[in-house]
């Protein structure tokens, strides 16, 4: 099947786009469309001056040491966000944070998820994702040789769940976008539609929890 190569050792270089001839050129147009969709999604939260519209975001002080953001040095102003460096601890952070409602809208009702799915369906990209998933489960096997229940938070179109299932794991995913949820379910994968942890049953109990390409999107 698609994960037959799971039996073979997989290295990180095998899913590095820099080592795949023609990868960047083949997907250049798709990536450009994705960046444009992301720009439109950000711009929808801004006013004419380039700042966040009322209620679209809130301001915070340093999330590490709580030093007031007013004392921080400005590094960049981009997409409505003042990226600043804390005067006390040196952490660089965004002073503004999207409201939960606006943030979730990007993943549910903007054009970004559909364009992301288009990218993931490209043959070269899909192969790299399968190889990456195989590598991750190979590393998991070094620490958890006995398969159990697995939860993938932000499971996208289910590549990691498929790789885990091929190794005998009982898998469950959480995904916010309905199109991606539908694609996973068409593959026979158990996926909860919504956001973590709201849609997760209280009595869960997982031996393995994964969260790929998610942490950088949360506060």
N, C-alpha and C positions, 0 to 999 in steps of 0.2 A: 504494500500500500504506500501511501504518501510518506509514511514514517519508517519505511523498511530500513533506512540507513541508521536508525536508532541503535542498531546492534554494533555499528562501527564507531570508533572514537571520533569525536567532533571537536575541532579547535575553534577558537574565536575568530581566527583569520578567515575561516570558511564562510562566515556571514558578515564580513567587513566589505561594504560596498566599494571601498578603495581597491580591493583585490579582484573585483569582478569586471572584466573588460566590457566597456560600453554601457555600464550600469547608469552612470550619471547622465550620459547623453540620451539614452533610451527613455528615461523618466523625467527629463528636464521640463518638458511641457506640462506634465501632470503635476509636478512640484510647483511650477509657476501658477497653475490654476488654484492649487491648494493655498498658496501664500496669498493670492488675491481674495479667496473666500475668507481667510483669517483676517485680512485687513478690513474687509467689509463688516465682519462680525464685531471687530473692535470699534470701527467708526460708528456703528449703530449706537454705541453707548456714549458717544462724545457730542458736545455742543459745537457751535460754529467756531469757537476759539481753540478747539482741540483739547478742552478739559472735559472731565466726566460730567454728564448731565446730572441734575439733582436726583439723588436717590440711587444712582447707578453704582456708586462705590462709597466706601467709607475710608477715613484716614486713620492711621495707627502710628504709635511711637515705635522705637526700636523693639522688635520682637525678642531680642536676646537679653538686653539689659534694661529696657524700659526708659532709656534716655529720651526726652522729648524730641520729636522729629524736627521741631523748629531750629534746633542746634546743629542739625546734620548738614553736611556739605553736599550740594547737588552734583551728581555725576552725569545724569542724562534726564531728558524729558521726552518720553516716547509713549504713544498710544494712551495719552492722558495720565501716565504715571510719572511721578518724580522719583527717580532712582537715586537714593542718597546714601552717604556713608556716615555712620554713627560717630559722633565726636568722642564718645567714651570708649566703646569696645571695638570700633573699626568695622563692624558688620555693614555690608552694603545690602540694601533692601528697598522694596517699593513702598513709598509712603502711602499710596492708595491701594486698596484691595477691592475688587469687584464684589458687589453684593451677592449673596447666595443665589438670589433669583436670576440676576443677570448672568452669573457664572454658569448656572445649570442650563440657561437658555442656549448658550453657545454649543452645548453638547447634544441638545435635544431638538431645537427648532431652527438653528442656523444652517447655512449650506456647508459648513465645515465637515460634519460627519459623513455626508454623502460623497464629498470629494476625497475624504480620507479613505473611504471604502473603495472608491475607484482606484486609488493608488495601491491599496492592498491587493486588489484583484489583478494587477499587472504581474505577468508570469515571473519576471526577474525578482520583483519585490516579494512575491509570495514564496518563492524558493528560499530567499534569504531568511524570511520569517520562520519557515519550517526548520531550517538549519539552526537558527538561533534557539527555537523552542527545543530542538533535540539536544543542543548543548546544555541548556538549562536543566533539562530532566536528567541528563548525564551527570551533572554536578549534584543534583538532588540525590541521585542514586548512591553517591559516595557517602552521604550522611544519613539517608533513610532508605536502606535497601528493601524494606518491606513496605509495599504500597498500602495506602490507607485512603482517607477522604481528603480531597483537596479543594480549596476555594481560590479562584482567580478573580481579584477585584479589578474591574476595568478590563474585561476579557476580550473586548473588541470582536473580531470575527472568529475567535476560538482556536487559534493556532496552538497556543500553549496547552489548552484543555485537550486538544486532539493528541498532542505528544504525550501528555500525562496518561490519558486513557490507553494509549498504545502500550504503556508500561504497567498497566493494571490498576491505575489509580481510579477511584470513584470520584468523578469531578463535578464541580458546580461553579458557575460563573456569575458575576454581577456586571451588568452593562446598562448604561443610561440611554443609549440610542436605540430606538425601536428597530431600525433597519439592521443594525448589527445583531440585535437580539434575535430577530427573525432568521438571519443567516446561520447563527449558531444552532438554533432549534431545528432548522432544516437538516443540519448535520447530525441530529439526534443528541445534541448536548443539552444538559440541564442548565438553564440560564435564568436568573432572576432579573426582571426589568426594573431599573431604578438606580438609586444611589446608595452606596455603603455609608453607614450601617443600617439605614432606615428599612431596607427591604429584606434584611437578613433575619431569619427566625431566631428567637432567643436560644432555643435548644439546638445548637449547631454542632460544635465539636469537630474541628478539622485538624488533621495531623500536619498539613502543609497549607500555608497561605502565601499567595504570590500577588505582587502589585507592580506591574511593569508599565513604565511610561505614564505613571499616575502621580507619583509623589510631587513632581515639579508643578503640578496643576492645583495643588491644595494649599491652603493657608498654613 
